[in-house]
Amino acid sequence: MEPDPRPSLAVWKFASCDGCQLTLLDCEDELLPLTDRVRITHFLEMSSAEDSREPATLAGTGPYDLSLVDGSITTAEDVRRIHHIRRISRRLVTIGACATAGGIQALRNFADVAEFRAAVYADPEYIATLDTSTPISAHVPVDFELRGCPIDRGQLLEVITAFLAGRKPNVSGHSVCFECKRRGTTCITVAQGIPCLGPVTHAGCGALCPAYGRGCYGCFGPMVQPNLKAMVRELRHDGMTERDIVRVFRTFNAASPEYGPVPELAAQEAPEPPTEEEPR
């Protein structure tokens, strides 16, 4: 058989809802031309078949030219498997909030995972899991992180095209506020006093929520160098309590390192409780 000159692409899943993988399948018109340029050798969401020209890849040889990794690391077996995938991948790109920030399941990082197991499972002693849910970059080197819950298909296609062309992906790290201005959306915080995480959230959604009168809730994770101190102060000004501020950051990207200072900042911005001499 003649060797296939196309670069190989693999898509791998860890703890996630599969939404980011479905984004690739939903590319529809773009997917067929993409398959003319790449050889998809491992993508269980699309097909259980493995490429017969690389029968030993999963056993430890390979490598794949580009691996897309979806999902967070939540078990000891995940740790072993992601190191294996890194070894057999020339380039590794993480896709989505689970893979880049631990996902919604990273809420376990702030609580007792044993209590969660006992509440959910009838026989929790049979459940093998880590105490934390962590991003892929916490375990292996990553060539690029594509944020979002789910990711944007335009950005995904740009990342794949860029790596196949040997260039850096053209995915900007600016905030959702830029997208609001581009589509002509009036700032809902300024005009209506609605709390919005747009100023510290990575662009990619097209500012969908603010366009419909709802504040951004940060599904694309932190922008590059977010000004959290100013953001927390604004949220406090908009009527949010310390507890509300912490909770609004602990959603899809709960374990993002950039959001780590939020509880301390929210406590600093909290108003001083009244003394006994002051009227309540």
Protein Blocks (a to p, Z undefined) as FASTA:
>chain_A
ZZdfbdcddddddddehlmmmmmmmnmmmmmmmmmmpccfbdfkloccdcfklmmlmnog
apdfbdcdedddfbfklmmmmmmmmmmpfbdcdedjklmnopjmlmmmmmcfklmmmmmp
mblmlpccdfbdcdfklmbccfbdcedjdddfklmmmmmmmmmnopacdddfbdfklmmm
mnopacfklmnopacfklmgcchklommmmnopacehlnopaehiafklmmmmmmmnopa
fklmmmmmmmmkmmgmklmmmmmmmmmmpccdddfkbcZZ
